[in-house]
Amino acid sequence: MVFKRLLGALGVGGPTVDTVLDPAPVRPGGTLSGQVHLVGGKTDFEIEHITLELVARVEAEHEGGESEGVVTFDRFTVGGGFRLAEGEQRSVPFSVTVPWETPVTRLHGQSLGVVLGVRTELSVAGAKDKGDLDELNVSPLPVQEAVLEALGGLGFGFRSADLEYGRIGGTGQRLPFYQEIELLPAPQYAQRVNEIELTFLANPGGMEVVLEADKRGGFLSPGQDALMRFTVSHDGVEQQDWPSVVDGWMRQLVEHRASYGSPAPFVPAGHGHEGQHRDGRRSGPGMGTAVAAGAAGLAVGVVGGMVAGEVVDEVGDFFEGDGEEEEG
């Protein structure tokens, strides 16, 4: 859905902006293209800048609990420096490269519950106005899809996905937040693991796969978290035996002990890693319990009593109602 409104900074009679994204799928590190359609107001205006912001709904933990906010994680100037005449219609095409760590919002055509947007800002006569917001949908890279397909084939189930404010220590993470995909364990691991958390950190050369297991405790031993990282390439995805590779990762993760030398822990804003997870797991926006996963990959389908795609219906209300934002 495209949200169109008058340029509020100039009041009634100002120009309007309507950004239309091309329908072609966008992938992390790929090209986002489209056009910004402008209609002149009741007088001429100098359009100084047309800026696109990539924004995300992000969860943050702090001592007072948990909150959600909007983070701008990239900005692009795509036009400006011209006079828009009274009533004139003008279209400004654009083509920009999104960050490699841009979260995945859709799998097999269905929403994961992660909310991203493209916000258009006009700078006119010294005033700025965020005049248009569009939903941004991002499909997985081939290597991401291969890992998710392998997980589904091994029997892991999708539980939820969200965006967490903070950084994962010891990684090459560049954005101020990361995507966390929560999975139910496959039957062969269910006796030992409550939940698996998966994070992809892509870059031009490949991708870091961060896996964390919430391990069950024994009769005399408490449960514990285990975290491991693996690196894969974008090349040769079709030649890999991904079920074997991913199953090997999971076996290492389940057998992993902190005494073996854990990698650098994740430190979110205001919290240590273990404190975060022992306080209980969080579900992604609008998501609930998992549905079954089959050999075709992780199923998303119907979760928490709603169709997953419906979670994005209120993207405009959420972003438009957020007065403050974090700059990435």
N, C-alpha and C positions, 0 to 999 in steps of 0.2 A: 504494500500500500504506500502511496506517495502522499506526503503531508505538505500542503501548500498553504501559505498564509501571507498576509501583507507584511511588508518590511516594517516591523513594529517600531524601530528606532526613528522612523520618519513619519509615523502616523498614517492616517487615511490619505490615500492619494499617492503613496509611495510605490515603487516597483514591486513586482512579485517574482518569486523564484520557484522553480519546479525542477528538481534534479531527477533524471531518469537513468537508471543503471542498465547496461546491456544485459540481456538474459543469459549470456554465456557463463558457465560455472567459473567461480574464482577459487583458486587454490593458494595456500600459503606460498609467499614469494612470487606469486603470479601477477597478472595484469588485471586491474579493475578499470573498466572503461564505461563511458556513457556520455550524456550531454546535460548541460545546465541550461534550462530554458528560462529566459527572462522576458518579462512584459513590462514596458515602461509605465510610469505613473502619470499623474496629471500635469507634470512638468518635466523638463529635462533633468537628468541626474548624471553626475560623474561616477562611474563605477571604478573605484580605485583598485580593489582586489576581489577576486572570487576564490575562496579557500574551502577545501574539503577537509573535514576532520573524521578520522576513524575513531569511533567511541565504543566502549564496552561496558556492560553492567558487571560490576566486580564486587565480590564479598571481601570484607576485611575483618580480622579479629583484633580486638583490643581489650584492655583490662575491664571495660564496662560490658563486654559481651561481643556481639557481632553486628555488623551493619553492612548496608549495600550502598554503592555509589557509582557514579559514571566517571570513567577514566578515558581521557583522550590519549591514544597511543600512536598516532601519526597525523601529520598535517601536510597538505599539498596546496600550493597556490597554482590554480589552473587557468587564470585569466584576470583581466582587469586593464586599467589604463585606457578606457574609452568612455564616450558619452552615450548614454542610453536616452534616445529622444522620447518625447511624450508619446505614449501608446505604442512605441516600437517593440516588435518581437524579435528577439535575437537568441540564437543557440550557440553555446560554447562547448565544443567537444573536449573530452579529456581522456587521458590514458595514464594511469599511475601504477606503480609497483607496490603491492602491500607487503608488510613485513613477513619474514619467514616464520615467525612465531605466532602469526595470526591464528586464533583458535578456530577449530573446525566446528561448524554449527549444524551440519547435516551429514547423515550417513544413510546410504541407500534411499535418498530422497526425503528422509524424515528428520524432523528437528531433534536435536539433542537437548534443547532447553537452554542453550547458551545464546545470549542476546548481544548482537553487534549492530552498529548503525553507521551510516554515512551522513554526516551533518554538513550542510552547506552554509557558509558564512559570507555575507556580502559586506564590504567596506565601502560606504557611500558618504561622501562629503564629511569624512572624519568620524562617522558613526558606524558601528559594527552591529550586525544583527544575524543571529543564527536562524535563518528563515526557512529551512527545509530539512527534513529528516527522512532517511530511507533505510529500510532493513537491509543488512548485508549478510548474505548467505555464503558460506565457505565450505567447499568440499575437501575431503582429505587428499593429500599427496599419495601417489601410488604406493610408496613404502608404508605410509600410515595405514592405508586401506589394507595392505597385505598383512600387517600385524593384527589389525582388528579382525580380519577374516580368519586368521589363524586362531585367535582367541575364541571366536565363536565356534569354530570347528572342534576345538579342544573341550568345549562345554562351558566356557565362562559366560556369564550373563551380564547384560548392561543393567546398571542400577541407576546412575545419575551422572550428570556432568555439570561442572560449574567453573567459574573463574575465581582464583584466589589471589588477593593482593599480597605480595611478598616475593622472595627469591629462594631458589633452591641452591644451597651452597655447593661449591665445587663444580658447577656447570657453566656453560657459556651463555646462560640466559641473558637476554637483552631488554625485554619488556619488563615493566614493573609488576606484572602479574603473570600467572601461568594457568593453563587449563588442566583440570584434574578430572579424569574419567574414572568413576567408581564402578567396580565389577564384582559380581558375586562369584565365588570360587567355583571351578569345575568340580564335579563329584569326587574326583580322585584326590583333591586337595581340601575338600570341605571339612574333614576331620581336624585339620591342622590350621586352617586359615579362615578368619571371619570375612575378610574383604581384601581386594586388591585395588590399589590406586595407581593409575597410569597417567604419565605426562609425556607429551612429545615436545621436544625443543629442536625445531628444524633450523638449519642454516644452509648456505649455498652448497657446501660440500657433503652434507649428510644430515644425520639426525641423532640426537641423544634421546634414548628411551629410558625414562626414570620409572622404576617400579617399586612400590612399597606394599608390604604385606602386613596386615593387622593379624598377628598370629595368636591362636588360641592358647590359653594357659593349661597346664596340667593340674593334677590333684594337689601337688605341693609347690607348683611354680606358677608365677603370674604370666599373663600374656605379654607380648612385646611386639614392637614394630621392627621390621627389617627393611632396609632400603638398599637398592642396587641400581647401577647405571650401565647402560650398554650403548654402543655407538654403531650405527648402520649407515650405509651409503645409499644415495639415490640411484646409483647405477646397478644394473644387473638384478633388478627386483624380480623379474620373471624367472630367473635361473635359481633363485633361492628356494630351499625346502622350508618354507616359513613355519609350518606346524612343528617341525623338529626343532628349528631355531628357538621359537617362542616357548615350547615345552622345556627346552634346556634352560632358558632364562628362569622359568617358573620353578624348576627343580632347584636351581642355585638359590633363588630367593627364599624358598621354603626352608632349605637347609642352612641358610645364612644365620650366623650368630654374631652379636655385637662384638664378642671377644676376638673374632677373626679380623677385625679392623674395618669398621663401617666407614663409608665415604662421609664427606663433610655433611653435617646435618642441615636440613632446611630450617631457616630462621625467619618466620613471618614477622610482619610489623608488630612488635610488642610482645611476641611469644616465642618460647622455645619449641622445638619440634615435638618432643614427646608430650609436653603439656597440652599441645593442641589436640592430639589424637586421643589421648586418654580421657579427655573431657567429652568425647562422643563424636560420631561422624555427622557430617553435614550433607544434606541433599541439595542438588542443584535447583535453580529456580523452576518451580512448577513441576518438578519431577518427583516420583515416588518410588515404589518398589519395582524390581526388575521384572521383565518378561523373559521368556525362554530364549536362548540363542541356539541356532542351528548351524549346519555346515555352511550355509550361505553367508554366515557372519553374524555379528551381534545384532539381535533384533531390537528395534526401538519401539515401534508400534504404539500400543496403548499402555500408558503408565499412569499410576496414581489416579485412575478414574477419568482420564482425559486423553484425547488424541494429542500426541506430542506436538504436532504442528500448531495447535491452538495456543501454545505458550507464547508465540511471537505476536499474537493478535494485538496485544497491548503494548507493543514496543514503543509506539509513539507516545502513549500516555505516560509510560515510565520515564522516557528521556525528557519529554517536554515538561514533566512535573519536577524534574531534578534541577534545582536552582544552582547548586554548586557542583564542581567537578574537580577531579584530580588531573593534573597535567602529567602525562607520561614523559 
